[in-house]
Amino acid sequence: MNLRYLRPRIASGILTAALALTSTGCAGPIASDFVLTAERTDFVRTGDYTEAVAFVRAVERASPWVRVVSMGTTPEGRGMPLVIVSCERAFTPAQAAATGKAIVLINNGIHSGEIEGKDASLQLLREIAITQTHASLLDHVILLIVPIFSIDAHERSSHYNRINQNGPEEMGWRCTAQGYNLNRDFIKADAMEMQHWLRMYHAWRPHFWFDTHTTDGADWQYDVTFVAAFGPEAPEPITNWVKGKLHPHLLRTLAEDGHCPQLFFDMRDRLDPSKGITSGFGGFAPRFSTMYGAITNRPSLLVETHMLKPYGTRVRATHQLIVRSLELINAEPAKLIDAVREADDEASRFADPRFISPPVPLATVADDKDEGEPITFKGFAHAMQSSEAAGGSYPKWDQSQPIDIPTKIFTKAVVSESVRPPRGYLIPPQWTDVIERLELHGLRVKRLKQPVVAQVEIYRFADVHWSERPFEGRHMLTFKTTKSSEKRRYPAGSAVVMLDQPMSRVAVQLLEPDAPDSLVRWGFFDTIFEQKEYFEDYCMAPIADAKLQSDESLRGEFEAWLNENPDRANNARARLQFFYQRSPYWDENKDVYPIGRYFGLPDDFQL
């Protein structure tokens, strides 16, 4: 659907209705075209997709600071609007970069039942471009807004989509029309929506972005929690800015505003907060927005309001968190811009022979030396209720009885697995899906003009297993790897990805098999694990008998194999398979990773 066909008919410049918008501190007459369903209904309901598009188009017509473009089209044919807000009218990535300002993205509705970010962002858009009560937030910022990311799911609206959530009256669904959870898709990018989003993201390269959600879990006083990656998975300049600037600023200012904020956390025991809460780690996986932000050298702030708070409370908390974050960035824009630039520069030096690349984290775990920081947990008293259906009991929190509980927050993680990055990767040209994914993630991919024989490191796989049930449309793999150095031939047209570019960490996460969301784990290379040719016993047996007579070393290896595999000793097929795998007829590419880790220089090739 082309967005231009969704422009509403309004009387430009005429105030047709009035509403006192006390919920966001903006008062006075507002044209009806700029009043949201959420506001008209006292936050009982939220508007549909058509309203969101009509709203941003109305703002675009009324303000020279606003441009609405389409990122692409959803599987069900709806346009995906991106709202660009710039007082310089810097409406392209190149124009925005030329201003030297911080580029900030607000991403809403990745889970479209969790939609307060949409209404909060549209309110903020009005306050910047129409009433101009927050126009100063553009002083050092260019703002990008995705009103709704998972649009088809947003339109699958129902009273019954989120059993745990207190409003709005009807809300969207968690996954896309094709069944993808977009906040599990940042790396593999199977969803059409994610592919459009990634092209936008890597064109604009925002310095900072929000991903707005509603949480589940136990009940507590906190109306808003948040976290950006600040562990070893994030570049040090980003970690320092998040820990030193962003998190403390939001904890302080949101509390001053009357909210009850906390870092996004998991409870060690949901019924006993005194046992501690953990924040900032839960297993590194760049399939999620916060971790994808980290490997692209950007702080990505996960915003989680609490499901049991009224919808209006959640919208106001999200709105104020965005405002306070933008105030911080406007106050010290160079701090954020420099942190991103330093992280980009570090990643761009992975291919530099004069630079010893630090190991890239592939997995993190809680630091067992972390003694935690004392905090006061703001919870509610609870009692256990019996349930005949459950055959047991469940907790029921009493919001009329807030309680403060002394406890600790644990935030430290350590790297449990890492890899030394090569200077680049060589990818045979037939792996088109893989090469397309690399380009989708903003990586510069070059092609060999002539075939080469290169010394590379190659992975071999063993003990390969697929998950029994699908996850996000794929059966993920587990395996063991071994690495060896050898010469391999790469034909003309092979892809060369040198790690001399800002998105080098993304290349490592995509192409190192042991990475948690590597393309191998997601099934992009499944065919290398399949045996394609087979033997007949009457052909293989004479060859095997002859080898046993002529090769004492092979005989010893075979006898050891029989001792180690007594259950297969009487299986004729298995015995002959042993010899087949050690014969010239065996497929030398089976269980062998086709991508080479290259430690030479880019000018070794004709590109």
N, C-alpha and C positions, 0 to 999 in steps of 0.2 A: 504494500500500500504506500503510495507516495504521500508524504506528509503535507504537501501543499494543498491537497484536496481536503484536509481537515481544518483549514482556517475557518474560524467562526465569523459570522457577520455581527459586528458591533458598531455602535456609533462612536467613532474615534473622538477621544477627549471629553466625552459627555459623562458626567457622573450620574449613573442611573439608579444607584441605591447607596445606602450608607450602613456601615457596621462599625461598632467600636471594637477594635481588635486588642482588647486588653490582655489577651493570652500571651502576646509577644511584645508588649510594651509599645505597640503602635496604635495610636488613637486617631480618630477623625474620619471624614467621609471617604469611602473607598468604592470605586465603580464595581458594580455587581460582577463584571467580568473578572475581577481580581479577588473575588471572595470564593473560598473553597467550600465544597460540600461539608468537609470536616468542621469548618467554622460555622456554617449555617445550622448544623445539627448539634452544636455543642459537643463535637467530637464523638458522636454516637456512630456516625458513618464516615466513610472515606469515598472520594470520587472514583469514577472509573477511568480507563485509559483515555477515552475521548475527552473527558474533562481536563486531564493533565495536558494533553496536546493543545486543546483550545486555550488553556491558561497561558502556557509558555508562548503561544503564537500571539495572544493578546498583548503580553508584555513586550514581545519583539516589535510589534507595531507601534507601541507607545513609547519605546525607549531606544535611542540610538546606540545604547551600550549593549544591546542583546541581539544575538544571532542564533537561530535554531537551525541545525543541520541534521541530517539523518546518518546514523552509523551503518544502517543496512536494514534488512527486512527479516522478521521472525519467520519460523517455519509455517505459521498460520497466516502470514501475509501482512503483518502490521509493521509500520515504520518504527524505527528505534531512534527517538529524538535525543540529540545532545545539545544542551543549551550552553552557549559561550557568552560570558559576561566580562566585558572589558571597556573601561572608560576611554581607552585609546582606539577602540574598535579594531583591536588586534584579533581578527577572527580566523586566522590560520595558524598552524603550529609555527611556521617560520616567523610570522609577524609577532606572535606571542613571545617567542624566544628572543627576538630582537629588542623587546622592551626591557629585558633584564629583570623582569618581575618574577616572583614565585608563581608557578602554575599549580592550582589546587583543584582536585577532582572530588566531587561528592557522588558516590555510587550508591543508588537506592534500589531496593526491591530485588536483590539477588535471590532472596527468598521472599516472594511477593506477598505472602501472608503477613510478613513482618514489615509493615509498610509505613511506619511513622516517619521514616526519613524522607519519603516523598512529600508528605504534607509540610514537614519542617523546612525542606529545601525550597518548596514553592513559596512559602511564607517569606523566607529569606530573600528569594529572588525579587518579590514584590517590595520588600523593605530596602533593597539596594537600588532597584531600577525605577520604581514607581513613587513610593513615598520618600525614598532616599534617606530614611532614618538610619540606615546602615551603609550609606554610600561610601563612607570612609574605609570600609573593608576592601575596597578596590584600590586603595592608595598604592599598595605594593603587591597586589595580587591580581592575577587573571583567574577567573573562576569557571570551572566546567561542571555542569550538573547533568547526570543521567537520572531523570525523574523516576523511571522504572526500568530495571535491567531485564527481568524475566517477565516480559509483557504478556505473552500468551497465558502464562500461569496466573498473572494478575487478573485476567479476564475470566478465569475459571473460579469465579467468586462464589462463596457459599457461607451460610451461617456455621457450617460444620467442618471447616477446613483445619482449624487448630483448636483441639479440645482443651488445651491448657491455657488459652489466651483470653484475656479480658478485653474484648473489642479490638477493632471496630465491629459493628454489627454484622457485616459481611466482609470477608477477606479472601485474598487469593490463595493459590496452591503453592506447595513448596518447590516443586520441580517443573521443568519446562513441559511443553506439549509432547516432546519426544521422550520425556521421563528422565532428563538429566538434572542433577543437582548442580547448579552452576558454581557453587562454592566447593565443589570437588573437581572442577574441570579446568582450573587455570593452567595446568601443565599439558594434559592430553588434548584439550580443546576439541572435543568431539561435537559439542553443541554449536549450532549455527550462530546463536547469540554470542557465545564466547569468542568465536572467530571474528565476528564484527567488532566486539569490544577490544580484543587484543590489537587489531589494526588501529583502532582509535588510540589506545593507550600508548602504543609504541610510536605513533605519529606525534603525539603531544608530549610524551614523557613528562607527566606532571611531577613536580617535586614532592608532592604530598597528596594522599588521598584517603578519604573516609569510605568505609563499607558499613552501612547501617543495618542493624538487625534487632530482633527481639529474642531474649534468651528464654530458656526453660530452666528447670531446676527447683530447688527448695524455695521457700519464701523468706524474705528478709526486708530490711528497711531501704536498702539501696534502690534508687529509681533509675540509675544509669551506671553502667560499668563500661570499661574501655581498655584496650591494650594495643600497642604497636610492638612489633618484634624488637626485643632488646637483649637477646641472648647471643651466644656465639655464632648462630646462624646468620646474623645480620652483620654488615660491614661495621667496623668500629666507629667511623664518623657518624653513622646513623644511630647506632646504639647510644653514643654519647649525647646526641641531641635529644633522643627520646627520653632517656633516663634523667638527663640534666635539665631539660627545658620542658618538654611536652607534658609528660606525666605529672610532675609536680605542679605545673601551672594549672592543669585541669582539676586536679584534686583540690587545690586551694580555691580557685575562682568559682567552681561549681558549688562548693560548700558555701562560699560567701553569697551565692545567688539563692540559697535556700534549698538546693538539691542535696541528695545524699549519694555522693559518688564513691566509687572504689575501682581499683584495677580489676579487670575481668578475671574471674577466679574459678577454680574447682574446689569443692569442699572435700576434705579428706574423709569426713563422716557427715553426711547431710543432716543428721540429727544431733551432732555434737560439735559445734564450731570451735570449741576449746581445743580440739585436736589439730587445728590449723587449717589454713587454706593455701592453695598454690596458684601462682600466676606466672604467665610468661613462657611456660613450656608444657608440653603434653605430647611430645614426639614431633620432631621437625618433619613437615610434609608440605612442600610448596604447592600442592593442589589447592590449599586454602589461601584466601586473599592476603592475610597478614604475612604469611611466609612467602607468597609470590612477591609482595612488596619488598621483602628483605632481599631476595635474590636479584631483584631489578634495581637495587640500591636506593630504594625509596621507603620512607616510613608510610605504612598503610595502617590506618587506625581502625580497628574493629570496634564498633559501637554497639553495645547490647543493653537496651532498656529492659525492664523486667516485665514479664508476661502478665503478672497479676495486677500490675498498676493500671489504672484507667487509661484509655487511649490518649486522652488529652494530656495527662501527666507525661506520658511517654513522648508525645510530639514536642511538648515544651522542653523536656530534658534534652532531646536530640537537637532541637533548634539552638538551645543555649550552649551546648557543647560545641557545635559547629561555629557559632559566633565567637566563643572564647578561644577556640583554636585559631581562627582567622585573625583575631586580635593579637595573639602571640606572634604569628607569622608576620603581620604588618609591623609590629613593634621592632622586630629584629629579622628582617627578611634575609639578610646576608648569612645569618647563622644556619638557616635551613639550606639555602642555595649552595653555600660552601660545603656543607656536609655531603650533599648529594654529589657535587662535583668531585670531591675527594674520593668518595666511594666509586664513582664512575672511573676516575683516573686509576685507582688501584686495580680494578678489574681489567682495565685496558692494558695493564703491564704484564699480564700473565704470559704473554708471548715474547716478552723482552728478555733476551739472554743475559742482560746485565741485572735483571731483577729476579731475586729468589722468591718465587710465588709461595705464599703461605698455603698450607693445606686447606682445602675447601671442605667445610663440614657436610657430612651426609646424614648424620644421625646425632641426636643429643638426648641426654638423660638428666634426671634431677641430680644435682650435686649432693652426694651423701654427706658432705662436710657443711652444708648449709644449715646454720642454726636458726635461721628465720629472724624476722624483724617483729618486735612486739607491736600489735595493733589492738584496737577495741572493735570487735565484730558487732555490727548493728543488726541484730536479728529480732525475731518474734518468739514469744513463748509458744510451745506446742504441746499437744496431747495426742495420744494414740487412740484411734477410733477402730473398733472392730468391724470386720466386713465378712458377711456370710459368703458372698460371691468369691472374695479373694481367699477365703479360708484362713484369714489372719487379720492383721491390723495395718493401718496406714496413718501417717502423720497428718495432723490438722493444725495449721498455725493460726494464732489469734492475733490479728493485726491491731487489736485494741491494747495489746500488752507488749510493747517494744521492750527489748532487753539488750543491754550492752554486756558483751562477753569478752574478757581478756583472752587473747590468743596470739598466734603468730602467722605472718604471711611469708611463704617460702617462694623465692623468685629466681634462685640461681640454678643454672644448668651447665653441663660440661659436654664437650664433644666426645661421643663414643665411637664414631667412625668418620674417617675423612679420607681424602684422596689428594695427592699432589697433582695439580692440573697439568696437562701437557701444554705445548705451545699451540696445538691445533688438532683438529680431527679430519680424517680423510674418509669420505663416505661414497661408496660406489653409486653410480647414477641411477641404478634401478630402484633404489629405496626412495621412491618419489614422495610417499606420504611423510616420511621422516624429514626429508629436505623441506617440504612445504611447511611442516610444523616449525622447523627452525626459523624460516623466514617470517612466519606468523608471529614469532616471539621477538621480532625486531633484530634478528641476527643477520649480519652481513655474510652472505654465502657467495663464494666465487667458484668458478669451474675450471678444471684442468683443460688446457687447449691440446695437450699432448699426453699420451699415457706415460706413467712413471712407475718405477720400482723403488719403493721407499722403505727405509727401516722404520718400523712402527712397533708399538706394543699392542698385542692382541689378547682379548679375553676368550677363554674357553669355559663352557658351562658344564656342570654336573649336578645330579640330584635335583632335576627340574620338576616342579610340581605346579599345577594350576589350582586355583581356588575352586571348590566344588560348586559354589553358587556365584552368579555374576555380581559385580559391584560396579555401579555406574556404567552398565552396559558392557563390561569387559570382565574376563576371568583373569585376575592378577596372578603373577608368577612369584614363586620363591625359587632360589637356586643357590648354588655355590659357584664361585668363579676362581680361576687361576689365570695368571697373566704371564705372557712370554714375549720376548723381543724377537722379531723375525722380519725378513724382507717379504713384501707383498706387492703385487702389481695392481695398480689402479688405472682403469682405462680413461681415455679422454672423456670429458663430461662429468667426471667424478666431482663431488662437491668438496670444497676446502673451507673449513670454518676455523680461522685463526683466532686465538684468544687475545687479540689486540683491540678489543672493542668493549664498550661499557656493559653489554649484556653477556659477558663471558661466564658469569656465574650461572646464568640460565642454561648456556650450552653444557656446562658440567652437569647440572641437574638433569638435563634431558638425555645426555649421551653416556654418562657413567652408569653401567648396569646396576651397581650396588646402591645408587641413589634411591630414596624411598619412592619417588614418582618418576623414575626413569621410563623412557619409552619402551625399554625391554619389559619392565614390570607390567606396563599397561597393555602388552600384547602386540606391539608394532612389529616384532621380529619373530612371531610364533612359527613361521615356516622354517626357520633354521633348526628347529627342534624336531622336525618330522623326517623320518626315514622314507625316501622316495623310491629306492631300488631294493630288490630282494633277491635271494638266491633260491635255487632248487637244490635239494639235498644231494641228488645224483651228480650235480655239477660241483658243489662245494666240498663234498666228502672226499673225493680223490685228491683235491688240492690240499685239504687239511691233513690227510694221511701222509702225503709227500713231505709237507713242511715238518710234521712231527719226526719223520725219519732223518731229515737233513739239518734241522735247526735245534740243537740241544737247549739253547737259551729259551726258545719258544716253548719247548717241552716243559722246562722247569716252570715257566710262567703259567702254562696251562695246568700243571699239577697243583700249583699254589691256588689258582682260581677254583679248582675243584674242591680243595680243602676249605676255602672260604665260602663256597656256595654249595653246600651239600644238598640243598633242596633242588638244585638244578643239575646235579650230576647225572641223573637218569633221564634228563630231557635232551633228546637228540638235537632238537632245533636250537636250544640254548647253547649246547656245546659247539655246534657248527657256527653259531652267531659269534662266538668268541674268536674263531679264526677269520670269519668274514670281516670283522671290524679291524683286523690287523693285516688285511690283504690289500693289494693295490686297487681292488674293486670297491672298497669302502668310500663313501662320500666324504671327502676331506673337509667339506664346508659344514657338515652337520655339527651342531652344538658349538660352532665357532662364530664369534661376533664379527660381522663384516666391516665394522668401523675400526679404523686404526688410530691409536693415540700417537701423535707426531711431535717429535722434539726438535725438529730441524727449523729452518727459517723459511718464511713465505717466499723469498726470492729464489728458493731452490726449484720452484715450479714456474711453468708458463701459464699464467692465469689471465 
